[in-house]
Amino acid sequence: MDPTQQPVGADASLSAIRTLLGAALGWLAGKGYIPQDQVGSLVTALLVMAPVLWGVIEKFRRETQTQIRVAAAVNSASSPGPIAVSSTSQGANP
């Protein structure tokens, strides 16, 4: 697949997100929480900022997973492992 092409459903998904954002912000404008003339600008701003926020969240998630893997590797390397007990040392008096 060409890396410059989006998956088939990507356009439909982006259109659905744009429509839902417009509807939600239109509802907020109808209730008087935001000015009606700013709905289009807010939809555009949210669609522009969404990939940036997604990237920050993903970077934080990957760094956290890497730290967890490193800590697990350090812990497993520093643990002594199972202790071997010989059968002659269990309660036997020489």
C-alpha positions as CSV (number, residue, x, y, z in Angstrom):
1,M,0.0,0.0,0.0
2,D,1.2,3.5,-0.9
3,P,2.1,5.3,2.4
4,T,0.6,8.5,1.0
5,Q,-2.8,7.0,0.6
6,Q,-5.3,6.8,3.5
7,P,-7.3,3.7,4.2
8,V,-10.7,3.5,2.5
9,G,-12.6,4.3,5.6
10,A,-10.4,7.2,6.7
11,D,-12.4,9.8,4.7
12,A,-15.7,8.5,6.1
13,S,-14.3,8.5,9.7
14,L,-12.9,12.1,9.4
15,S,-16.2,13.2,7.9
16,A,-18.1,11.6,10.8
17,I,-15.8,13.2,13.3
18,R,-16.2,16.6,11.7
19,T,-20.0,16.2,11.6
20,L,-20.2,15.1,15.3
21,L,-18.0,18.0,16.3
22,G,-20.2,20.4,14.4
23,A,-23.3,19.0,15.9
24,A,-21.9,19.1,19.5
25,L,-20.6,22.7,19.1
26,G,-23.9,23.7,17.4
27,W,-25.8,22.3,20.4
28,L,-23.5,24.3,22.7
29,A,-24.1,27.4,20.6
30,G,-27.8,26.8,20.7
31,K,-27.7,26.7,24.5
32,G,-25.7,30.0,24.5
33,Y,-22.4,28.6,25.9
34,I,-20.4,29.6,22.8
35,P,-21.1,32.3,20.1
36,Q,-22.9,30.9,17.0
37,D,-20.3,32.5,14.6
38,Q,-17.4,30.6,16.3
39,V,-18.7,27.1,15.7
40,G,-16.9,26.6,12.4
41,S,-13.7,28.1,13.7
42,L,-13.8,25.8,16.8
43,V,-14.4,22.7,14.7
44,T,-11.4,23.6,12.5
45,A,-9.2,24.4,15.5
46,L,-10.1,21.1,17.2
47,L,-9.5,19.1,14.0
48,V,-6.1,20.7,13.7
49,M,-5.1,20.2,17.3
50,A,-6.3,16.6,17.6
51,P,-3.3,15.0,15.8
52,V,-0.9,17.0,18.0
53,L,-2.7,15.9,21.2
54,W,-2.8,12.3,19.9
55,G,0.9,12.4,19.2
56,V,1.7,13.7,22.7
57,I,-0.4,11.1,24.4
58,E,1.1,8.3,22.2
59,K,4.6,9.5,23.0
60,F,3.9,9.5,26.7
61,R,2.4,6.0,26.5
62,R,5.4,4.6,24.6
63,E,7.8,6.2,27.0
64,T,5.9,4.8,30.0
65,Q,5.9,1.3,28.4
66,T,9.6,1.5,27.7
67,Q,10.3,2.5,31.4
68,I,8.2,-0.4,32.6
69,R,10.1,-2.9,30.3
70,V,13.4,-1.5,31.5
71,A,12.4,-1.8,35.1
72,A,11.2,-5.4,34.6
73,A,14.5,-6.3,32.8
74,V,16.5,-4.8,35.6
75,N,14.5,-6.5,38.3
76,S,14.7,-9.9,36.6
77,A,18.4,-9.5,36.1
78,S,19.1,-8.6,39.7
79,S,17.0,-11.3,41.3
80,P,19.0,-14.3,42.5
81,G,16.5,-16.8,41.0
82,P,15.3,-19.9,42.9
83,I,17.4,-21.1,45.8
84,A,18.5,-24.7,45.5
85,V,18.0,-26.7,48.6
86,S,19.9,-30.0,48.9
87,S,18.1,-33.0,50.3
88,T,20.8,-33.6,52.9
89,S,20.5,-30.2,54.5
90,Q,16.8,-30.5,55.3
91,G,16.6,-31.5,59.0
92,A,19.4,-34.0,58.9
93,N,22.0,-33.9,61.6
94,P,25.4,-35.1,60.5
